[in-house]
Amino acid sequence: MGKKVEIFTDGACSGNPGPGGWGAILRYNGVEKELSGGECGTTNNRMEMMAAICALEALKKDSVVDLYTDSKYLQQGVMEWMPGWKKKGWPARIKNQDLWKRLDSALSNHKVIFHWVRGHDGHAENERCDALARQAIPKC
C-alpha cells in the first residue's frame, strides 16, 4: 500500500447538541497540514467523526494511516460496531448513520489503524486539534 501518514483528530461542542467544531493534523514525511471546520446544531460525537472523515478525505493517494483520537465512540465504532452494521445492511436504528457510511467510504482506500489517546492530558497533537476544533465552532 501507499505512503505512511499520521492523523490526529478532535471534536468539540459548545453545548451538546449545539454549535461544534473539529480539528485534524495530517503528518507525512515531516510535513504537517492542519484542517478544521464547524457546524451549527451538532453533537460532540459528530464532530469527532467529521475530524476523521475530513482528514481521510483529504488524502490524495492510498495510504497506511495511524489515526489518533480521544474518542472511544469513534474508535469503537470503526473497530467493533461498523463491521456488524455493514453485515446487517446498516440497520436504521444506528445514530449518525450518515457519517458512519461516509467514514466507511473514506476508509475504503486506506489501511487505517485507530489509536486512542487520553484527551486533555498533555498529548501535544491532541491539544492542538482541540484548539483547532474550538476555534472552528461557529457563532450560531
Solvent accessible surface area in square Angstrom, and as a share of the most:
residue,aa,sasa,rsa
1,M,146,0.65
2,G,40,0.38
3,K,60,0.26
4,K,122,0.52
5,V,2,0.01
6,E,51,0.23
7,I,0,0.00
8,F,9,0.04
9,T,1,0.01
10,D,2,0.01
11,G,7,0.06
12,A,12,0.10
13,C,31,0.19
14,S,65,0.42
15,G,48,0.46
16,N,102,0.52
17,P,101,0.64
18,G,12,0.12
19,P,34,0.21
20,G,0,0.00
21,G,0,0.00
22,W,22,0.08
23,G,0,0.00
24,A,0,0.00
25,I,4,0.02
26,L,15,0.07
27,R,59,0.22
28,Y,95,0.36
29,N,131,0.67
30,G,72,0.69
31,V,107,0.62
32,E,87,0.39
33,K,112,0.47
34,E,79,0.36
35,L,37,0.18
36,S,56,0.36
37,G,19,0.19
38,G,35,0.34
39,E,65,0.29
40,C,74,0.44
41,G,65,0.63
42,T,4,0.02
43,T,42,0.25
44,N,50,0.26
45,N,54,0.28
46,R,57,0.21
47,M,0,0.00
48,E,8,0.03
49,M,0,0.00
50,M,19,0.08
51,A,0,0.00
52,A,0,0.00
53,I,0,0.00
54,C,25,0.15
55,A,0,0.00
56,L,2,0.01
57,E,85,0.38
58,A,29,0.22
59,L,24,0.12
60,K,179,0.76
61,K,144,0.61
62,D,70,0.36
63,S,0,0.00
64,V,32,0.18
65,V,0,0.00
66,D,17,0.09
67,L,0,0.00
68,Y,48,0.18
69,T,0,0.00
70,D,26,0.13
71,S,9,0.06
72,K,104,0.44
73,Y,48,0.18
74,L,0,0.00
75,Q,35,0.15
76,Q,63,0.28
77,G,0,0.00
78,V,21,0.12
79,M,105,0.47
80,E,106,0.48
81,W,87,0.31
82,M,9,0.04
83,P,66,0.42
84,G,28,0.27
85,W,31,0.11
86,K,96,0.40
87,K,181,0.77
88,K,141,0.60
89,G,56,0.54
90,W,42,0.15
91,P,30,0.19
92,A,102,0.79
93,R,165,0.60
94,I,12,0.06
95,K,164,0.70
96,N,30,0.15
97,Q,36,0.16
98,D,84,0.43
99,L,9,0.04
100,W,0,0.00
101,K,90,0.38
102,R,95,0.35
103,L,0,0.00
104,D,32,0.17
105,S,75,0.48
106,A,12,0.09
107,L,23,0.12
108,S,84,0.54
109,N,87,0.45
110,H,25,0.11
111,K,111,0.47
112,V,32,0.18
113,I,71,0.36
114,F,9,0.04
115,H,58,0.26
116,W,85,0.30
117,V,22,0.13
118,R,148,0.54
119,G,21,0.20
120,H,130,0.58
121,D,92,0.48
122,G,63,0.60
123,H,55,0.25
124,A,75,0.58
125,E,35,0.15
126,N,4,0.02
127,E,64,0.29
128,R,92,0.34
129,C,0,0.00
130,D,10,0.05
131,A,20,0.16
132,L,14,0.07
133,A,0,0.00
134,R,137,0.50
135,Q,133,0.59
136,A,25,0.19
137,I,37,0.19
138,P,42,0.27
139,K,204,0.86
140,C,99,0.59
